[in-house]
Amino acid sequence: MFDEIGKNIDAVTVSTPDHFHAIAESHAMRLGKHVYGQKPLTQTIYEARHLRDLAKETGVVTQMGNQGQRGGWPARAVECVQAGIIGPVREVHLWTTAPSGRREWRVRKAQTRFRDT
């Protein structure tokens, strides 16, 4: 990819299987590309420290996150709650089919504060 379009891009998102994250992010940073890496950032502390040092050395901006939560329905749900569209929120049930297995979170209003942003 970098051979074909590398000179035309400033940044990349690394969304490979997680055991390739450090390799792909390191390569991109060495080419001066800013990196948005999916979680988990790395498989080892050594890899994480390597990426930290490489970001300092190359001066690129990096961020780790979960692209699936950066927009779409989660953002729309927050907007609806903050706008009062659905009325007072007393309890939230959320499920995910994350690769590590099914997880369930229950959040009660007394335990949570919605921020105005």
Buried (B, 14 or more C-beta within 10 A) or exposed (E): EEEEEEEEEEEBBBBEEBEEBBEBBBBBBEBEBBBBBBEEBBEEEEBBEBBEEBBEEBEBEBEBEEEEEEEEEEEEEEEEBEEEEEEEBEEEEEEEEEEEEEEEEEEEEEEEEEEEE
